[in-house]
Amino acid sequence: MATIDQTLLEILACPKCKSKVVLEGERIVCTSTRCGLRFPIRDGIPVMLIEEAEQPAR
């Protein structure tokens, strides 16, 4: 499981909808039910690019 500093996680926001994000396993996940993008973490660094994100499972 990835480890992200809690302070960093608190200041991150989804680049698409600006909602809060949470850590779920190896991904940073947007908390918005309308957006829900899932961003990868590579080498301990969140990749917060919309084009790198996975769409939520619907």
N, C-alpha and C positions, 0 to 999 in steps of 0.2 A: 504494500500500500504506500502511496506517495505521502510525503510529509511536506506540508506547506505551513510556513509561519502563520499563526493565527492573526497577527497584526496585518500581514499582507492580505490574507483572505478577507478581512473586514473592510479593506479599502478597495478591493477589486469589485468591478461591476461588469455585467454583460455589455459588450460593446455594441450589440444590436438594440437592446431595449432598455438598457441602463438599470436593470433589476439587480438585486443582490445575487451572489453566487455562493454555493456551498461545495465542499469537497465530498465526492462520492467515489471511493476506491481510487482509481487512477485517472479520474476526470474532475474538472471543475464544472459544475452544473448550474445553469441559470434557474432561479427559483420561480420565474414567471410561468404560469400555466399556458400562456399564449405563445411564448418563445421556447423555453426549455432547452436551448442549445447546450451541447456537451463539448467542453474544450479539453484537449489533451494536455498532459504534463510530460515534458521531455527533459530528461536529465535534471529533474527537480524544479523546472521552470514552467509555469503555466503559459501555454500558447493561446493567447486571447485574441486570435484573429478569426473573424467570421468565416472566411474561406477555409479555415482548418477545422472548424467545428462540425460535429455530427448532429444531425437532426434528432429530436427525441423520438422514441418509439411510440407510435400512436395506436 
